[in-house]
Every structure is written in structure tokens, then in C-alpha cells.
Amino acid sequence: MPDKRTKRKRRHKRIRAKISGTKEKPRLSIYRSLNHIYAQLVDDEKNKTLKAVSDLDIKDSKKKLKVGKKELKAKVAAAYKVGKEIAKKAKKVKIKKAVADRGGYQYHGRVKALIEGAREGGLEI
């Protein structure tokens, strides 16, 4: 029986077979560790990372945050802020659209918060 990590790798492989990024519409790649979250915009045609952000780059990223009517927990709030920051960096280099690569993770919690933060920041996903 495969463990969690192996299952995630398989899911990620299936996702990556279907999506890829270009210079105009890069891939928003998400990696989630136990304590941190990382996002990067990747141009798969040239195999280059265009922009990258993590919660380590943002001051006070682990403080709770109120979005709309709900209050986000520390790690989820950090993910939301990372999404906002990656969208801001994308705007500076005139990137308006991206393709979300959730890295084999389920679309909820921190991954969902990051993508929603990027959408809120003006990135079209």
C-alpha cells in the first residue's frame, strides 16, 4: 500500500501531464511543507522560474487575518498573503493570467487560500 507522499507524487504527475506554463500564462506552482508554503510562476517552455514567493519572505505572515466574515488561522493566513504577494509580483512583470498547479495537494485549506489570495491580488487563474 503506497504511503501519503507516494500518492501525492502520483497525483502531481497526472496534473503536470495536463498543464504547462508559457511566458504569457505561466504555471503557478505550489509547494506546501509542514510549516511553510511556497509559490512560484514557471515558464515551462524555457524551464525558468519567473517569480517566487514564500511565507518566509513576508513579515508577520503568521498573524491571523480576517477576510470577509471569516478569520483565517495562522498558516492559512500566511498562504493567503503569499497569494497576494505573488499576484503583486506578477503584475510588475505584466503577467495577468496563470495556470494553477496545486502540486498534488487537495484544493482546500492553505492551497485554496493561496489561490484565492492570488485571484484577489489581480491574477486571473
Summary of the structure (lengths in Angstrom):
residues: 125
radius of gyration: 14.2
end to end distance: 34.8
largest distance: 46.1
contacts: 399
relative contact order: 0.21
helix: 36%
strand: 25%
